[in-house]
Amino acid sequence: MSSSIFVRYALAGVVVLGSLPIAPASSQGGCDTCCGCTYRLQCQTIYEEQQVTCYRTVCETAYEEREITRQVPVYETQRRERRYTVLRPVRETSTRQERYTVQRPVVETQYRDASYNRVRNIVETHCREERYTVQRPVVETQTRQERYCVQRPVVETQYRDQCRTVMRPVTTCRTQYVDQGCYVNQVVGVQPGVASGPQLRWMPATQSVNPATGVVQTSRPGLAWVTQQTPPRQVVQAVWKPNMVAVQTPVTQMVPEQVVEKVSVQVTRMVTEQRTREVPVQVCRMVCEERVRKVPYQTCRRVVERVERQVPVKVCRMVCEERVREVPVTTCRMVREEKVEPYTVQVCKYETRVEKVQVPHTVRKQVPYTKTIRVPKTVMVRVPVDRCDTCAG
């Protein structure tokens, strides 16, 4: 017996209707080869690709021809005159007498006494005798005896004891503990059940109490999505169980041993000998000698001389004189005059003109395009809950 359930799913304004086949969920249902398997229904969501036509807005610029009227300025040049009055200076020159006093220099020559004393140094050279003593070196060669010691090597053969360490093997028995245990299964924890996907089942009418108000609410019977959870199961793990056993194991070790041997050794010792040698020595002694030398020296004496000198000096004195001069005097008077000055003026006039212009404006239009979307779809599948021995094998 088979039945179908129509499921309606809405996403982003798209409605999808699907026919979902549902297998009977009886406890005696099974697969095609056996009749001992139990199945449950589970919802799965799949996605289908669909072509959808959409529209987007595109803006375009269009130009519209219009006539506009505007005032255009036109400039004209006009000639005008302006009259103004100016003051013109008129200069008149006259002469007047002016008396003034001047200082005239008069130069006279006078003589003053500028005699002075001149000192002259006279240098004279004389000689005197000077006696002095000098040390003259005299070198003599002498011979002296010098004693010195030398070390002469003497080689002798001696015997001495030398100790060395020799490793000899020694075998002993050592007790070792060996773990001869085995693995034992042990429960290490409980794995909680896995919640399966929602299933569509018939739910009877139930009553519940609202804890806030205390009112008893009754829910109607009908189909509802129910989430089912599998029962928890134990997790078994293999654990090592130790079993320590004592075992005697032979062990060979190298033991050090001291050995004394006679070894011949060459010994070199130094013997001190005293020798004598003749060494020449240079001896220098100083001999005093008296010598005489003439030393020149100079003496300076001063001689004063009188030098007569008359120096001419020019003396300037000022003599006052009265003089008369003609001084020109300029008189300036202002005379009024009227002048005419031409000038140009820019005159602005406005003229009316009609022109055609292109006025841009934006036009919006809808352009269709196609895109692919993925639409979810829910299907019902059978999932085995308990398998029989035939299906499990």
C-alpha positions as CSV (number, residue, x, y, z in Angstrom):
1,M,0.0,0.0,0.0
2,S,1.5,3.4,-1.0
3,S,0.3,6.9,-0.4
4,S,1.7,10.4,-1.4
5,I,1.9,13.6,0.6
6,F,2.1,16.9,-1.2
7,V,4.6,19.2,0.4
8,R,4.5,22.9,-0.3
9,Y,7.8,24.8,0.1
10,A,8.2,28.6,-0.4
11,L,11.5,30.4,-0.7
12,A,12.1,33.9,-2.1
13,G,8.7,34.1,-3.7
14,V,9.0,30.8,-5.6
15,V,6.5,28.0,-4.7
16,V,7.6,24.4,-5.4
17,L,5.1,21.5,-5.2
18,G,6.5,18.0,-5.0
19,S,5.0,14.5,-4.7
20,L,6.8,12.6,-1.9
21,P,6.2,8.8,-1.9
22,I,6.0,7.4,1.7
23,A,6.6,3.7,2.4
24,P,4.6,2.0,5.2
25,A,6.3,2.3,8.5
26,S,4.9,-1.0,10.0
27,S,7.1,-3.1,12.2
28,Q,6.7,-6.1,9.8
29,G,7.8,-4.2,6.7
30,G,11.1,-5.2,5.1
31,C,13.3,-5.1,2.0
32,D,12.7,-7.1,-1.2
33,T,14.7,-10.1,-0.1
34,C,13.6,-10.4,3.5
35,C,10.8,-9.4,5.8
36,G,12.6,-8.8,9.1
37,C,13.9,-5.2,8.5
38,T,12.3,-2.0,10.0
39,Y,12.5,1.3,8.2
40,R,11.7,4.9,9.1
41,L,11.0,7.9,6.9
42,Q,13.6,10.8,6.8
43,C,13.3,14.2,5.0
44,Q,16.2,15.3,2.9
45,T,16.6,18.7,1.1
46,I,17.9,18.7,-2.5
47,Y,18.5,21.7,-4.8
48,E,17.3,22.0,-8.4
49,E,18.6,24.6,-10.8
50,Q,16.0,26.8,-12.6
51,Q,16.2,29.6,-15.2
52,V,14.5,32.8,-14.0
53,T,14.0,36.0,-16.1
54,C,14.7,39.2,-14.1
55,Y,14.7,42.8,-15.0
56,R,17.2,45.6,-14.2
57,T,16.9,49.3,-14.6
58,V,19.2,51.0,-17.2
59,C,19.5,54.8,-17.3
60,E,20.2,56.5,-20.7
61,T,20.7,60.1,-21.5
62,A,18.4,61.6,-24.2
63,Y,18.6,65.2,-25.7
64,E,15.6,67.4,-26.4
65,E,15.8,70.4,-28.6
66,R,14.3,73.6,-27.1
67,E,14.1,77.3,-28.1
68,I,15.2,79.8,-25.4
69,T,15.1,83.6,-25.5
70,R,17.8,85.6,-23.8
71,Q,19.1,89.2,-23.6
72,V,22.5,89.7,-25.3
73,P,24.5,92.8,-24.3
74,V,25.8,95.0,-27.2
75,Y,28.4,97.6,-26.5
76,E,28.7,100.9,-28.5
77,T,31.3,103.6,-28.3
78,Q,30.2,107.3,-28.0
79,R,32.3,110.5,-28.0
80,R,31.5,113.1,-25.4
81,E,33.1,116.4,-24.1
82,R,33.6,117.7,-20.6
83,R,34.5,121.3,-19.6
84,Y,36.6,122.1,-16.6
85,T,38.5,125.2,-15.2
86,V,42.2,125.1,-14.3
87,L,44.5,127.5,-12.6
88,R,47.6,128.4,-14.7
89,P,50.6,129.8,-12.9
90,V,52.1,133.1,-14.3
91,R,55.6,133.9,-13.0
92,E,57.1,137.5,-12.9
93,T,60.7,138.2,-12.1
94,S,62.1,141.4,-10.4
95,T,65.5,142.5,-8.8
96,R,66.3,143.8,-5.3
97,Q,69.6,144.8,-3.6
98,E,70.9,142.8,-0.7
99,R,73.8,143.8,1.6
100,Y,75.8,141.1,3.3
101,T,79.2,140.7,5.2
102,V,81.8,138.2,4.3
103,Q,85.0,137.0,6.0
104,R,88.1,137.3,3.8
105,P,91.1,135.1,4.8
106,V,94.5,136.8,5.1
107,V,97.6,134.5,5.3
108,E,100.8,135.5,7.0
109,T,104.1,133.6,7.4
110,Q,105.8,133.3,10.9
111,Y,108.9,131.4,12.1
112,R,109.1,129.3,15.3
113,D,112.1,127.6,17.0
114,A,112.1,123.8,16.5
115,S,115.7,123.1,17.7
116,Y,116.3,119.6,19.2
117,N,119.1,117.4,20.8
118,R,120.3,114.4,18.8
119,V,121.8,111.5,20.7
120,R,124.3,109.3,18.8
121,N,125.7,106.0,20.0
122,I,129.4,105.2,19.4
123,V,130.4,101.5,19.5
124,E,134.0,100.5,20.4
125,T,135.5,96.9,20.2
126,H,138.1,95.6,22.7
127,C,139.7,92.2,23.4
128,R,140.5,90.4,26.7
129,E,142.2,87.1,27.7
130,E,140.1,84.3,29.2
131,R,141.5,81.2,30.8
132,Y,139.4,78.0,31.0
133,T,139.8,74.2,31.8
134,V,138.7,71.4,29.4
135,Q,138.4,67.6,30.0
136,R,140.3,65.6,27.4
137,P,139.3,61.9,27.1
138,V,142.1,59.2,27.1
139,V,141.1,55.7,26.1
140,E,143.1,52.6,27.4
141,T,142.6,48.9,26.6
142,Q,142.8,46.5,29.6
143,T,142.2,42.7,30.0
144,R,140.2,41.0,32.8
145,Q,139.2,37.5,33.6
146,E,135.5,36.5,33.5
147,R,134.1,33.3,35.1
148,Y,130.9,31.8,33.8
149,C,128.8,28.6,34.3
150,V,127.5,26.3,31.5
151,Q,125.0,23.4,31.7
152,R,126.2,20.1,30.1
153,P,123.5,17.4,29.4
154,V,124.2,13.9,30.8
155,V,121.8,11.0,29.6
156,E,121.1,8.1,32.1
157,T,118.8,5.0,31.8
158,Q,116.5,4.3,34.7
159,Y,113.7,1.8,35.5
160,R,110.4,2.8,37.1
161,D,107.1,1.3,37.9
162,Q,104.2,2.1,35.6
163,C,100.6,1.4,36.5
164,R,97.9,0.9,33.9
165,T,94.3,-0.2,34.0
166,V,93.1,-3.4,32.1
167,M,89.4,-4.2,31.5
168,R,88.5,-7.9,32.3
169,P,85.0,-9.4,31.6
170,V,83.0,-10.5,34.7
171,T,79.6,-12.4,34.3
172,T,76.8,-11.9,37.0
173,C,73.1,-12.8,37.1
174,R,70.6,-9.9,37.4
175,T,67.0,-10.1,38.3
176,Q,64.6,-8.3,35.8
177,Y,60.9,-8.0,35.9
178,V,59.0,-8.6,32.6
179,D,55.5,-7.6,32.0
180,Q,53.6,-10.7,30.6
181,G,50.1,-9.2,30.7
182,C,47.4,-9.1,28.0
183,Y,44.6,-6.8,26.6
184,V,41.2,-6.9,28.4
185,N,38.0,-5.3,27.1
186,Q,36.7,-2.5,29.4
187,V,33.8,-0.1,29.2
188,V,35.3,3.5,29.1
189,G,32.1,5.6,28.5
190,V,28.6,5.9,27.2
191,Q,28.0,7.5,23.8
192,P,24.8,9.5,23.6
193,G,22.2,8.8,21.0
194,V,22.2,10.6,17.7
195,A,19.2,12.8,16.9
196,S,17.8,12.0,13.5
197,G,16.1,14.4,11.1
198,P,12.4,15.5,11.7
199,Q,9.8,12.9,10.8
200,L,6.2,13.4,9.9
201,R,4.0,11.5,12.4
202,W,0.4,11.5,13.7
203,M,0.4,13.0,17.2
204,P,-2.6,12.5,19.5
205,A,-4.3,15.2,21.5
206,T,-2.2,16.3,24.5
207,Q,-2.8,18.6,27.5
208,S,-0.2,21.0,29.0
209,V,-0.3,23.5,31.9
210,N,1.0,27.0,31.3
211,P,3.4,27.7,34.3
212,A,2.8,31.5,34.1
213,T,-1.0,31.5,34.2
214,G,-1.8,27.9,35.4
215,V,-4.3,27.4,32.6
216,V,-4.6,23.9,31.1
217,Q,-4.1,24.0,27.3
218,T,-5.2,21.2,24.9
219,S,-3.4,20.7,21.6
220,R,-5.3,19.1,18.7
221,P,-4.3,15.8,17.2
222,G,-2.7,15.8,13.7
223,L,0.4,15.4,11.7
224,A,3.5,17.0,13.2
225,W,7.3,16.9,12.6
226,V,8.9,14.8,15.4
227,T,12.7,14.5,16.0
228,Q,13.7,11.0,17.2
229,Q,16.9,10.2,19.0
230,T,18.6,6.8,19.0
231,P,19.3,5.2,22.4
232,P,22.8,5.6,24.0
233,R,25.4,2.9,23.6
234,Q,28.4,1.8,25.6
235,V,32.0,2.4,24.3
236,V,34.3,-0.6,24.8
237,Q,38.1,-0.2,24.6
238,A,40.9,-2.8,24.9
239,V,43.0,-2.0,28.1
240,W,46.3,-3.6,28.9
241,K,46.3,-5.7,32.1
242,P,49.9,-5.9,33.5
243,N,51.4,-9.2,34.9
244,M,55.0,-8.7,36.3
245,V,57.2,-11.9,36.3
246,A,60.8,-12.0,37.8
247,V,63.4,-13.4,35.3
248,Q,67.2,-14.1,36.0
249,T,69.3,-12.7,33.2
250,P,73.1,-13.2,32.9
251,V,75.0,-9.9,32.5
252,T,78.7,-9.6,31.4
253,Q,80.5,-6.4,32.6
254,M,84.0,-5.1,32.0
255,V,85.7,-4.6,35.4
256,P,88.9,-2.4,35.5
257,E,92.1,-4.0,37.1
258,Q,95.4,-2.2,38.0
259,V,98.6,-3.8,36.5
260,V,102.2,-2.7,37.5
261,E,105.0,-3.0,34.9
262,K,108.8,-2.1,34.8
263,V,109.5,0.5,32.1
264,S,113.0,1.8,31.1
265,V,113.2,5.6,30.8
266,Q,115.9,7.8,29.4
267,V,116.6,10.6,31.9
268,T,118.6,13.6,30.9
269,R,120.1,15.8,33.7
270,M,122.1,18.9,33.4
271,V,125.6,19.2,35.0
272,T,126.9,22.6,35.9
273,E,130.6,23.4,34.9
274,Q,132.6,26.6,35.6
275,R,134.8,28.1,32.9
276,T,137.2,31.1,32.6
277,R,137.7,33.5,29.7
278,E,139.8,36.7,29.0
279,V,137.6,39.7,28.1
280,P,139.2,43.0,26.7
281,V,137.8,46.1,28.3
282,Q,138.0,49.7,26.9
283,V,138.7,52.2,29.8
284,C,138.2,55.9,29.3
285,R,139.6,58.5,31.7
286,M,139.4,62.3,31.5
287,V,142.6,64.5,31.7
288,C,142.3,68.2,32.7
289,E,144.0,70.8,30.5
290,E,144.2,74.6,30.9
291,R,143.7,76.8,27.8
292,V,143.8,80.6,27.0
293,R,141.5,82.3,24.5
294,K,140.9,86.0,23.4
295,V,137.3,87.1,23.8
296,P,136.2,90.3,21.9
297,Y,133.7,92.6,23.5
298,Q,132.0,95.9,22.6
299,T,131.3,99.1,24.6
300,C,128.8,101.8,23.6
301,R,129.0,105.5,24.7
302,R,126.4,108.2,24.0
303,V,127.3,111.6,22.4
304,V,124.7,114.5,22.6
305,E,124.6,117.0,19.7
306,R,122.4,120.2,19.4
307,V,120.6,120.7,16.1
308,E,119.2,124.2,15.3
309,R,116.0,124.4,13.2
310,Q,113.6,127.3,12.3
311,V,110.2,126.1,11.0
312,P,108.0,128.5,8.9
313,V,104.3,128.6,10.0
314,K,101.5,130.1,8.0
315,V,98.9,132.0,10.1
316,C,95.4,132.7,8.6
317,R,93.2,135.5,10.0
318,M,89.8,136.6,8.8
319,V,89.0,140.2,7.7
320,C,85.4,141.4,7.5
321,E,84.1,143.1,4.3
322,E,80.7,144.4,3.4
323,R,79.3,143.6,-0.1
324,V,76.2,144.4,-2.2
325,R,74.5,142.0,-4.6
326,E,71.5,141.9,-6.9
327,V,69.0,139.2,-5.9
328,P,66.3,138.2,-8.5
329,V,62.8,137.7,-7.0
330,T,60.2,135.6,-8.8
331,T,56.5,136.2,-8.1
332,C,53.9,133.6,-9.1
333,R,50.2,134.4,-9.6
334,M,47.4,132.0,-10.7
335,V,45.2,132.8,-13.8
336,R,41.9,130.8,-14.4
337,E,41.4,129.1,-17.8
338,E,38.6,127.0,-19.2
339,K,39.5,123.8,-21.1
340,V,37.5,121.3,-23.1
341,E,38.5,117.6,-23.0
342,P,37.0,115.0,-25.4
343,Y,36.5,111.4,-24.1
344,T,34.9,108.1,-25.2
345,V,32.2,106.2,-23.3
346,Q,31.2,102.5,-23.7
347,V,27.3,102.2,-23.8
348,C,25.7,98.8,-23.2
349,K,22.4,97.9,-24.8
350,Y,20.5,94.6,-24.6
351,E,19.1,92.8,-27.7
352,T,16.6,89.9,-27.6
353,R,17.8,86.7,-29.4
354,V,16.1,83.3,-29.8
355,E,18.5,80.3,-29.8
356,K,18.0,76.5,-30.0
357,V,19.7,74.4,-27.4
358,Q,20.0,70.6,-26.6
359,V,18.6,69.9,-23.1
360,P,19.8,66.5,-21.7
361,H,17.4,64.3,-19.6
362,T,17.6,60.8,-18.2
363,V,15.3,58.0,-19.4
364,R,14.9,54.8,-17.4
365,K,14.0,51.5,-19.0
366,Q,13.7,47.9,-17.9
367,V,16.1,45.4,-19.6
368,P,15.4,41.6,-19.2
369,Y,18.2,39.2,-18.3
370,T,18.3,35.5,-17.4
371,K,20.0,34.0,-14.3
372,T,20.1,30.5,-12.7
373,I,18.8,30.0,-9.2
374,R,18.9,26.9,-6.9
375,V,15.4,26.0,-5.5
376,P,15.3,23.7,-2.5
377,K,13.1,20.6,-2.6
378,T,12.3,18.2,0.2
379,V,12.0,14.5,-0.5
380,M,11.2,11.5,1.8
381,V,13.7,8.6,1.9
382,R,13.6,5.3,3.8
383,V,16.3,4.7,6.4
384,P,16.6,1.2,8.0
385,V,16.3,1.3,11.8
386,D,16.7,-2.4,12.7
387,R,18.2,-4.8,10.2
388,C,17.7,-8.6,10.1
389,D,20.5,-11.1,10.2
390,T,20.2,-11.7,6.4
391,C,20.6,-8.0,5.6
392,A,23.4,-7.5,8.2
393,G,25.4,-10.4,6.8
